[in-house]
Amino acid sequence: MTKAIVLSDNGVSSGSAGLKTSGSNDGILALQTSTAGGTATTAVTINTSQNVGIGTTSPAVRLHLTGDNPFIRFDDNSGGSQQDYEVGSESALFKIKNVGQATEPLVIDNSGNVGIGTSTPTQRLDVDRGASNGVVAKFGRSGGQAAFIYADANYAYFGSDAGISNGIGDSSI
């Protein structure tokens, strides 16, 4: 036997929403929506393991999202220079997006390649600084020496806090 609470606008235009439990799925709670005169669709499911599913009626983990390009958005409403991010899956890529920016800060493809500054990594670690010259990567520790890779339009240089070298004995840029 299905038990439900239905909230409706009398079917005039926008449909209804409701909570439902089912005798065949004891302990499962579902939030459903429907259009006027339409069939109810489960939007959110909470199962007996307290797993929450959005877009799935069988959540396998604490928060399980299913659908076309599922993302979670984090909006910073604190004022100042806000950064809003989305984390999710799109076109077989795991992405961390800076909302409103053209390039994702971090992408992991289905072969395990990691892209920073590029959405199409071709190596295990693919860092793209864009068209500007400057430090591409820095390796070091707080208060200690650091090594880095610098790139311009023609060359890549390796350096440390002590100076930069193009690998041929030139210590200047």
C-alpha positions in Angstrom: 0.0 0.0 0.0 1.3 3.4 -1.0 1.0 6.2 1.5 1.5 9.8 0.4 1.0 13.5 1.2 0.3 15.5 -1.9 0.4 19.2 -2.3 -1.5 20.5 -5.3 -2.7 23.7 -6.9 -5.9 21.8 -8.0 -4.2 20.8 -11.3 -4.9 24.2 -12.9 -1.4 24.8 -14.3 1.7 23.7 -12.5 0.9 20.2 -11.1 1.8 18.9 -7.7 4.5 17.8 -5.3 4.4 15.2 -2.5 6.1 12.8 -0.1 5.6 9.1 -0.6 6.4 5.8 1.2 5.7 2.5 -0.5 4.8 -0.8 1.1 7.1 -2.6 -1.3 10.0 -0.3 -0.3 9.6 -0.1 3.4 11.6 2.7 5.0 12.2 4.6 1.7 11.0 8.2 1.5 10.6 9.8 -1.9 9.9 13.4 -2.9 7.9 13.5 -6.1 6.8 16.2 -8.6 4.5 16.2 -11.5 3.1 18.5 -14.1 -0.6 19.2 -14.4 -2.3 15.9 -15.2 1.1 14.2 -15.5 2.7 11.2 -13.9 4.6 11.7 -10.6 8.4 11.6 -11.0 10.7 10.9 -8.1 13.1 13.8 -7.6 14.7 12.9 -4.3 15.0 9.5 -2.5 16.1 8.8 1.1 16.7 5.1 1.7 17.0 3.0 4.9 20.8 3.6 5.0 20.1 7.3 5.0 21.6 7.7 1.6 20.1 10.6 -0.4 19.6 10.2 -4.2 18.8 13.1 -6.5 17.9 11.8 -9.9 18.1 8.2 -8.7 15.7 6.0 -6.7 18.6 3.7 -5.6 21.2 5.9 -3.9 24.4 3.9 -3.2 26.4 6.5 -1.2 25.5 9.3 1.3 24.8 11.8 -1.6 24.3 10.2 -5.0 23.5 12.5 -8.0 22.5 11.0 -11.3 21.6 12.8 -14.5 23.0 14.6 -17.5 26.2 16.4 -16.3 25.4 16.3 -12.5 27.1 19.1 -10.5 27.0 20.5 -7.0 27.3 24.3 -6.8 29.0 26.2 -4.0 27.9 29.9 -4.0 29.9 32.3 -1.9 27.5 35.0 -0.7 29.9 36.7 1.6 30.5 39.7 -0.6 33.8 41.1 -1.9 35.5 39.1 -4.6 33.3 36.0 -4.5 34.3 32.7 -6.2 31.5 30.3 -7.0 32.4 26.8 -7.9 30.8 23.7 -9.3 32.1 20.1 -8.8 30.8 17.3 -10.9 30.9 15.1 -14.0 30.5 16.2 -17.6 31.4 14.4 -20.9 33.3 11.7 -19.1 35.4 14.2 -17.1 35.5 15.1 -13.4 35.6 18.9 -13.2 36.0 21.6 -10.7 34.6 24.7 -12.4 35.0 28.4 -11.5 31.5 29.6 -12.4 31.6 32.2 -15.1 35.1 31.4 -16.3 35.8 29.8 -19.7 38.4 27.3 -18.5 38.0 24.8 -15.7 40.7 25.1 -13.0 40.9 21.3 -12.6 39.8 18.4 -14.8 40.4 14.7 -14.4 39.7 12.6 -17.5 38.6 8.9 -17.6 42.2 7.7 -18.1 43.4 9.5 -15.0 45.1 12.5 -16.7 44.9 15.7 -14.6 44.5 19.1 -16.3 45.1 22.4 -14.6 44.1 25.3 -16.8 43.1 23.0 -19.6 39.9 20.9 -20.1 41.7 18.4 -22.4 44.7 17.0 -20.5 47.0 14.8 -22.7 49.5 13.7 -20.0 49.3 12.5 -16.4 49.7 16.1 -15.3 49.0 18.8 -17.9 49.4 22.4 -16.7 48.5 25.2 -19.1 49.3 28.8 -18.0 47.6 30.3 -21.1 49.2 32.8 -23.4 51.0 34.8 -20.8 54.7 34.3 -19.7 55.4 33.3 -16.1 55.8 30.5 -13.6 53.9 27.4 -14.6 54.7 25.3 -11.5 56.4 25.8 -8.2 57.6 23.1 -5.9 58.8 24.0 -2.4 57.9 24.3 1.3 56.9 27.1 3.5 59.9 29.1 4.6 62.3 27.0 2.5 63.8 26.9 -0.9 61.6 26.5 -4.0 62.1 25.1 -7.5 59.9 26.2 -10.4 59.2 25.9 -14.1 58.9 29.2 -16.0 57.6 29.4 -19.6 57.6 32.0 -22.3 56.6 31.9 -26.0 59.8 30.1 -27.0 61.3 28.2 -24.0 60.7 26.5 -20.7 63.1 27.3 -17.9 63.9 25.5 -14.7 64.9 27.5 -11.6 65.1 27.9 -7.9 65.1 30.8 -5.5 68.8 31.1 -6.4 68.1 31.8 -10.1 66.7 30.5 -13.4 68.4 28.2 -15.9 67.4 27.1 -19.4 69.4 23.9 -18.8 72.3 25.1 -21.0 74.2 27.0 -18.3 72.4 30.4 -18.9 71.3 31.7 -15.5 69.3 34.6 -16.8 66.0 35.0 -18.7 
